[in-house]
Amino acid sequence: MPRRTTDDPVAVAFGTAVRVARQARGETVEDVAGRIARLDPSYLAGIERGAHAPSIVTVKRIADALELSVAELVGEM
């Protein structure tokens, strides 16, 4: 599958929501990624930039690591 040449607006909005929630907790990307099995901090940083569109399973794991529901995390989108 070819790589996207532009970031998807939904992926960018989700990434922004993740970054805002993480920063509100005063945590680093490494802090959050460290609580998610098999999630590399650089991948999480890519999600925050909108460069990656995570699966729903990964979205749930990120929400759990941020102690939010998926609805709370995506509700601001």
For each residue, the residues with C-beta under 8 A, 3 or more apart:
1:
2:
3:
4: 7 8
5:
6:
7: 4 11 12 49 50 51
8: 4 11 12 50 53
9: 12 13
10: 13 14 53 77
11: 7 8 14 15 47 50 51 52 53
12: 7 8 9 15 16 49 50
13: 9 10 16 17 50 77
14: 10 11 17 18 47 50 53 54 59 73 74 77
15: 11 12 18 19 47 48 49 50 51
16: 12 13 19 20 48 50
17: 13 14 20 21 73 74 76 77
18: 14 15 21 22 44 47 48 62 66 73
19: 15 16 22 23 48
20: 16 17 23 24 76
21: 17 18 24 25 66 68 73
22: 18 19 25 27 28 29 31 32 48 66
23: 19 20 26 27
24: 20 21
25: 21 22 66 67
26: 23
27: 22 23 31 32
28: 22 31 32
29: 22 32 33 41 44 45 48
30: 33 34 41
31: 22 27 28 34 35
32: 22 27 28 29 35 36 44 62 65 66
33: 29 30 36 39 40 41 43 44 65
34: 30 31 41
35: 31 32 65
36: 32 33 39 44 58 61 62 64 65
37: 61
38:
39: 33 36 43 44 58 61 62
40: 33 43 44
41: 29 30 33 34 44 45
42: 45 46
43: 33 39 40 46 47 52
44: 18 29 32 33 36 39 40 41 47 48 62
45: 29 41 42 48 49
46: 42 43 49 51 52
47: 11 14 15 18 43 44 50 51 52 54 58 62
48: 15 16 18 19 22 29 44 45
49: 7 12 15 45 46
50: 7 8 11 12 13 14 15 16 47
51: 7 11 15 46 47
52: 11 43 46 47
53: 8 10 11 14
54: 14 47 58 59 62
55: 58 59
56: 59 60
57: 60 61
58: 36 39 47 54 55 61 62
59: 14 54 55 56 62 63 70 73 74
60: 56 57 63 64 70
61: 36 37 39 57 58 64 65
62: 18 32 36 39 44 47 54 58 59 65 66 73
63: 59 60 66 68 69 70 72 73
64: 36 60 61 67 68
65: 32 33 35 36 61 62
66: 18 21 22 25 32 62 63 73
67: 25 64
68: 21 63 64 72 73
69: 63 72 73
70: 59 60 63 73 74
71: 74 75
72: 63 68 69 75
73: 14 17 18 21 59 62 63 66 68 69 70 76
74: 14 17 59 70 71 77
75: 71 72
76: 17 20 73
77: 10 13 14 17 74
